[in-house]
Amino acid sequence: MSQFKILLALAISLLANYNYGQHTDEINSNRPGLTMSAYAVGKSVIQVETGVYGIQENHRLLNYDASGYGLDLNLRYGFFMEKLELLADIQYQNEDFVSTFNQYNKSALKQTVLGAKYLIFDPYKNYEKRINVYSWKANHAFNWRQLIPAVSVFAGANFTMKNNPYAFSNEAMISPKVMLITQNHLGDGSWVFVTNIIADYISTDYPSYGYIITLTKGISRKWSGFIENQGFKSDFYSDAIMRGGAAFLLNKNMQIDASISHNLKDTPTIFYGGIGFSWRYDTNYKEVRINLDDAPSQPRSVRKAAKKDQKRKDAIE
């Protein structure tokens, strides 16, 4: 086998091994959409995703207008193992309401959720994409594996304080929240399709059930864009929301984003616009490496070349 073919096969095998760990070379933020990704940030990795938004409301039947702002904060921590992630999702909102005969302000923590996410199935684990050095067509054929999603589950709880104006009850409460998460990487990997199926406030008088579907496209190495649809239904409040926006990668650990949202009903009509920032701290992360001696499906020449390359890297380090 020629040196070029050996290097090419080695590169493909290293790309395949990359999927064994949840950690990525560049930050992978849930922002600016609201879906939760299936993959964790990686063991010992801390990630902060935060933003500010403006909001405008108009209720056709109750005849009021409202405007205000909100702050959201999502803290993620890779705990104990690659597949497990602890999360805190906190949102504060402040609004001024004006109606024909009344004017008042509403401000509080609109949402406080603590929980954990666990990856139960990764279609690329123990999977090696082999290269056919003799056939361009075979290497570029449609890969049916991309239709098999990664699957995660989330379990947590809502913590609602007493006399919260955004809650349906004046009493303090703790209520469960669970979620089924799927994620597909489509085409050449630049398309990402994520779905969240959600059951919220389960033990209360007004449980909520819904979904969020997000399609993200990597436009370039720095830019990505997304569109999203969210729907939820309960006896307290139901709605459907469309979102769109873009994100820009500042460096491998920092991202900024912007998005807009609009619902599909007029009781009330709601419009959001926001900007955000995501930051990752991964100094304590230890790379998950695969022992190439345990991969007999690779050609012997490829394994030898990989060993030499690893020894050279270790000597440099």
Summary of the structure (lengths in Angstrom):
residues: 317
radius of gyration: 23.1
end to end distance: 29.9
largest distance: 83.7
contacts: 937
relative contact order: 0.19
helix: 15%
strand: 50%
